[in-house]
């Protein structure tokens, strides 16, 4: 599958799972764990001010994504991450040398 096909599938699968939690965008890119192991990276970007997302919700979304990709014939492992801009800003604020 191409990145565009994977993003389209991820939108169809993840939007119902994460819409209520402020899903803004899905970003997909292909890479490798090592030279012989191609993988996918799928990030669900939430809107600023979105409510916290529990681990069970994230795990359910990852399972739905994995299931959808397998059913479409994709065999690369999808690393899945939910990115919350408020948490990322907080982490940057706590970094040494950032004030």
N, C-alpha and C positions, 0 to 999 in steps of 0.2 A: 504494500500500500504506500502511496505517496504521503508526504506530510499534509497536503491539502485534504486528502481523503480521510486521514486519521483525525485531523482537526474537525472535519464535518461530522464524523462518527462521534467524536468526543463531545461536540456540541449537543447532538441528539441525545446522548446518554447522560451527560453530566448536568445539562441545564435543568431537567426535572428534579434531579437530586439536590442541586445547590442553588437554584434560583431564589428560594426564600432566604438564603443566607448572604445574598448580595453578589452573586456571581456576575462579574463584569466581562471577563474575557478568558479564553482558553488559548494557551500558547503551547505549541508542539515543536520539538526538534529531535532529529535523529542524531545518535552518537554511538560510541562504543564503550563498554566496560573495560575491555582490553582489545588488542588487535583482532581477535577472532570472535568477539561477542557483541554484535550490534544490539542496541537497546533504544527505547523511546523515552523521552522526557516530556511529560504532560503536566503543565502548571495551570491550576485554576486560580485566576486572579480575582479577588473580591474587591468590592467598592470600599472606599474609606467610610468608616462609621458602621460597617457591617457587624452584626452580632458575632460573638465567639462561636467557633465551630468545634463541636465535640469530636473526640476520636472515633466514636461509633459512626458518626455521619461521614467523616472522611473515609473510614474503612469501607463503608457501604458504597460510596462513590467509586472508590478504587476497584472494588469487586465488580461493580456494574461496568466500569470501563474495561477491565480485563476480559470479562465475559463477552462484551460487545466486540472487542478486537479479535478474540479467538473465533467467534462465530463468523467474522468477516474474513478469516483466514490469516490474520496477522499472527506471527509467531515470536516477534521480538517482545521482550519483557517491557512493560510500561512502568517506569518510575513515575509516581504521581505525587504532586505536592500542591497543597492549598496555600496560597500566598495572601496574607492579610496585610494591607499596607500600613495599618495602624501598628501592628506588631513589629513590622520591619522598621518603621520610623523609631519605635521605642528601642529596638536593638541598636540602631545607629547612634541614638542619643547616649547609650551606655558604653559605646566603644571608647577606648582610651584615645585621647587627643581630639575628640569631637565634642564641641560645646556650642 
